[in-house]
Amino acid sequence: MVIRIEACGVCASDCKCWSGAAMFWSGDKPWVKAPVIPGHEFYGRVFSLGPGARDHFGVEIGDRVIAEQIVPCERCRYCRSGQYWMCEVHNIFGFQREVADGGMADFMRIPRNARLHKIPDTVSADDAAIIEPLACAIHTVNRGDIQLDDVVVIAGAGPIGLMMVQVARLKTPRALIVIDPVPSRRLLAKHFGADHVIDPVGQDAGEIVRGLTQGYGCDVYIEATGSPAGVGQGLNLIRKLGRFVEFSVFGAPATVDWSIIGDRKELDVRGAHLGPYCYPIAIDLLARGLVTSKGIVTHRYLLPRWDEAIEMAASLDSVKVLMHPVAGAGEP
């Protein structure tokens, strides 16, 4: 199947790749296998269907669709057990060409083993463009197992962090706290439902969180800063027996005192990777107006200005940057 791209978001991992961060190398082998067209936050409309694709995907020409970022191999132990997002082969659109190039293009090929979802036309264009990161945010918040009386800290109010705020608010915790150094992002976090926002540069986050929790610390800490410092911050802020959820993809190693996790606090440390089984939920939340892209999508660029787009996405002058094909793109 071939889709005509309508929009593709720029992810923080795209920015790290663009700048050559060490995280994209494992030993002597790059995780990003150039040459490859990047882009995994895409959506588009069905342009052409190969033999059997109509029935296999359940779509028609012109349908609005999104494919999950991972393309499962369907053969490893994880794929066979339904844990496809941890596929051992782990081909992801926009990072390895073995399966398919990514969505920063006019057209994109969708292989047979992609996980495809239809997008209703009632979902706005900008909302459709955030389905992939929203699915990741939903999975991360679910990993936190938020209860009604929990005090939750979300560290990092970037695009996905702000989506996590919206999703966590739907869980109705006792208090929702957001930490971010950027004033405009703290304001957005408040708009999206945060009860308290903290500037980690000008305020003492530990003192504030302990003051809100009778000195104990938060019940759930979600790390979405993209900075290794966010890990140590979380270990300091979280209470004993709390739940620490790690989402960020770092550009450098994070070093912490692991005795805090075991001997001192006996923490439940959980990772969160991609958005498994969350795309239908993301589409539904957007369709019902419970989550929005308003205030999150801040910049748009045409594809020929891709370098400017990624540079803007890597700066604090934007929240979410989208790229769009030039109108009237020809045949693939």
Secondary structure, 3 states (H helix, E strand, C coil): CEEEEEEEECCHHHHHHHHCCHHHEECCEECCECCCCCCCEEEEEEEECCCCHHHHHCCCCCCEEEECCEECCCCCHHHHCCCHHHCCCCEECCCECCCCCCCCCCEEECCCCCCEEECCCCCCHHHHHCHHHHHHHHHHHHHCCCCCCCEEEEECCCHHHHHHHHHHHHCCCCEEEEECCCHHHHHHHHHCCCCEEECCCCCCHHHHHHHCCCCCCEEEEEECCCCCHHHHHHHHHEEEEEEEEECCCCCCCCCCCCCHHHHHCCCEEEECCCCCCCHHHHHHHHHCCCCCCCCCEEEEEEHHHHHHHHHHHCCCCCCEEEEECCCCCCCC
